[in-house]
Amino acid sequence: MRISSLTSKFHAAQRLLLAGIFLNIFLGVLKTLAGWLGYSSVLIADGIHSIIDVVTSMMTWGALKYASQAPDQEHPYGHGKAESLAAFLGSLILLVTGVIIAFWSIRNIMTWREVSLLHPRAKYTLFVLFFSLLLKEGFFQLSKTLSHQLDSTSMIAEAWHHRCDVMISLTAFLGITISSFTGHCYIHADDWAALLVCCIILYNATEILSTSFKEMMDARVSDELEKKIIRLACEVPSVQSAEKCRVRKSGLSLLADLHIRVDGHLSVHQGHSIAHEVKNRLLSANLALEDITLHLEPSEPLL
């Protein structure tokens, strides 16, 4: 039942990612073209960012598909690290994109432009931004909900890509409005807005980069989860105590190690039965645990 539910969530995530890919292609072309026709640097930057998002979404889609495969002989711990790797690479692409747009914006700020956003066509770019903003906010809400259900770093990254686009569109809307309606004194307002957009992109990229790197390095998941696992294990009859709990994240699931203390005079068969009971209890506790390795220790010190 748990595997079936996880598979259905995988498929739901992949469908949402495919829809997001087509949306980013459409919006990327639309915003880039509108920015070129409307003389808006920030809208062109927004369009380029949407096109880059197509690459990261395709990487996330492929990673989820690969991570959903069952463990095999070559990968006994499963393929979950592919999900963290996709988030890591996606954040690097986002970082590079932010730096490129930043250099472009600074160059425009330092260069006087003869063509300003006072052109009548510039005002029409505001409708493109408003349309993009509504669509992207909707995709952010959907992706965020699904990412929390799956506890997926790559889907969280995907959700924040959409929210980043919303923030970019809001910033661009402000920059273009100022440049279009306030005259030549604020001709570089949209370039400054593009530079602010870069700060948003770089901040989100570093946050995702840090999270995905920690997962790839098997960083500790959380103290609360470890305490909960220990508490559940101690609720099993014949388990006197539990300790040395270690949990690491692998894709959408968790792998854990745990030491439990039992009566040292029990037979091997009895100890084995207790270990199975503890394992079954933890795997059925809705903790996203895929597997747990148990080590039995006697309650009496060895002589």
N, C-alpha and C positions, 0 to 999 in steps of 0.2 A: 504493500500500500504506500509506504513512504517513498520507495523508488519510483512508483508510478506517478505520484504527485510531483516529485522532483522533475521527472521527465516532462510532464505537462507544463511545468513552469519554464523549463528550458525552451520548449517549443514556443511558448507565449513570448519569451524574451527575444527569440530569434525572429518571430513575426514582427514584433515591434521595431527591432533593429532594421529589418528590411524596409519597413514603412519609413523609418527615419532616414535611410539612405536615399530613397527616392525623393523625400521631402528636401533633403539638403542639396541634392542635384538641382532640383527645380528652383529653390530659393537662391542657391549660389549663382546660377546663371542669371536669374532675374535681378538680383541686387547688384551684381557686377555690371551688367548692362545698364541698369538704371543709374548707377553711380557714374559710369562713363558718360552717359548722355546728359546727366544732371550736374556734372562737374563737382562730384562729391568724393573726396578722398576717403572719408570714414565709411561711406556706403560701399565703395570698392573694397576696402579692407574687410568689411563685414561679409561681403560676398566671397572673398578669397577664404575667409575663415570657414564659411559654410561648406565650401568645396573641400577644404582640408578635412572637415568633419566626416566627409564621405569615406575617406581612407581609414580613419580611426574606427568608424562604425563597421566597416567591412572586416577590420582586424578583430573587433570585439565579437562579431557574428561568427567568424571562423574559430575563434578561441572557445566560445561557448559550445560550439558544435563538437570540437575536439575534446574539451573538458568533460562533456557529458558521457564519453565512452567509459565503459566498465574497465576496471583494472585487468591487465593481461600479464603475460610472462615477462615482457620487457619493462612494464611499468606496474609493479605490484602495488604501489601506493596510489594508483590512478593517474589521471591526466590533468588534475585540477590546476597545477601550476601554470598551465597555458593561459588560464584566465588572468592570473596576476601579471604574467609576462605581457599580455596584450594591453593591460592597463598601463604598465610601465612604458612600453613603446609609444602608446597613444599620448601619454603625458609629455614624452620627449618631443614628439611631433608638434604638440601644442606649444611647448616652450620655444621651439625654433620659429614657429609661425608668429608668436608674440614678438620675438626679437626682430624679425624681418619687418613687421608692420611698424614697430617702434622706430627703426632706422628710417623707414620711408616717411613717417609722420614728421620726424625731426628735420629731415631734408626739406620737406614742404614748408615747414614753419620758418626755416632759415632762408627760404627763397621766395621773393615777391612774385605773386601770381597776377598776371594781367587779366585772366579770366576769373571772375568771381562767381559766387553762388547767387548773385542777383539775377542770373538768367532765369526767365520764367519757368523753364523746364525743371529747375531745381526743386521747386515747391512740390512737384508731383512725386518726388522721391519719398516724401513723408507718408504717402498712402502705401507705398511698397513696404516701408518700415513697420507701419502699423499692422499690416496684413501679416508680415513675418513674425511680429511680436506675439500676436494671438496664437498662431500655429505653434510656435516654439514653446510657449508657456504650457499649452496643452500637452505637448510631448514630454516636457519636463515633469509634469505631474504624474503622467502614466509611467515614465521610466523610474521616477523616484519611488513610487509605490511598489513596482515590481522588484527594484533593486533591494529594498528592505525585506521583501518576502524571500528573496533568494540569498540575501547577505552576500551580494556579488560586488566586488570592487570594480570590475570592468563596467558593470551596469550603472554603478554609482557615478563612475567617470562619464559614462554616456549621458546620464541624466544631467550632470553639471555642464556638459557640453551644450545641452539645450538651454539651461538656465543662463549660461554664459552668453549665448546668442541673444537671449531676452535682454540682458543687461547691455550688451553691445548695441542692440536696436534702440533701446531707450536713450543711451548716450548719443548715438548717431542722430536720433530724432531731435535731441536738444541742440546738438552742434549745428545741424542743418538749419533748424529754425532760427537760431541766432544769426548765422551767416546770411540767410536769405532775407531776413526782415530788418536787420539793424544797420546795413550799409557797409562801406568799405573798411571802416574802422575795425570790424570784426571778421575780416575776410578769412582769417586762419582759425576761426572758432571750430570748424569741423576737423581741422588737423589736430588741434588740442584734444578734441573729443576722441579722435582715433588713438592718440597717445594714452589717454585715460583707459580706453578699451584694452590696450596692451597690458596695462597694469592688472586689469581684471583677469585677462587670459593667463598671465604669468603666475598670478597668485593661485588660481585654480589648478594650473599645471603642476606647481610645486607641491600642493597638498596631495594630489592624486599620486604623484611620483613618490612621495614619502610613504604613503599607505601601501602602495603596491610593492615597493622595495622591502618594507618590513615583512610583508607576507612571503616574498621570495626568500628572505633570510630566516624564515620560521620564527618570527618574533612572537612573544607571548600574546595570546589573544586577549584575555582579561582576567583579573583577579576574581571578579564576581563569578565567572563561569567555572573556574577551578574550585572555588568554595562550594558551588552548587553540585558539582560532580562528586566531590568528597562527601557532601551531606547525603546525597542519594545512595552512594555506595554503602555508607554506614547504616542506612535504614534496612539493608538486607540482613536477615538473621544470620548469626554466626560470624559476621564481620565485626571485629572489635574496634578497629580504627582504620583510617586511610590517610595516606600522605604522598608526597612527591608527585603531585598531579601536574602534568605538562600537556598543554594543548596547543596545536598549531593548525593553521588554516591551509587547506589545499583546495583551491577553486571555490566551489559553493558549499563545501562540507568541511568538517573538522576531524582531525586525528588526535587521539589522546593516549597518554601513558599514565598508569596509576599503580601505586603500591597499596595493597590491603593486608592487614594483619588478622590472622585467624589462630585458633587454638593449635599449637604446635604438635599436639598429640593426635590430630586427625589423620586419617589415612589419605593417601594420594588421591584416591577416588573421591573422597568427601571434599577435599580441597578443590579438586577439579570441578565438582558440581557447584560449589559456592562461587567459583570464578565465573562460570557460565551464567549463574543467576544474576550476578552483579553486572556482567556485560549485557545481558538481555534487558535488564532494567534501565541501564543507561542509554542503550540504543533506541529504546521505545519511549524515552522521556522528552522527545521533541526538542533536542538540543543541537540538531544538525550534525550529530556525530555519525561519521561513516564507519569508523572502526575504533576500537580501543584495545590497547595491550595491557594486560594485568600481570602484576608480579605479586605472588603470595609470599608473605613473610610470617614466621611463627611469632606469637605474642611473647613467648619465653625466650630469653637470650640463649644463643647456642653456646654449649660448653666446649 
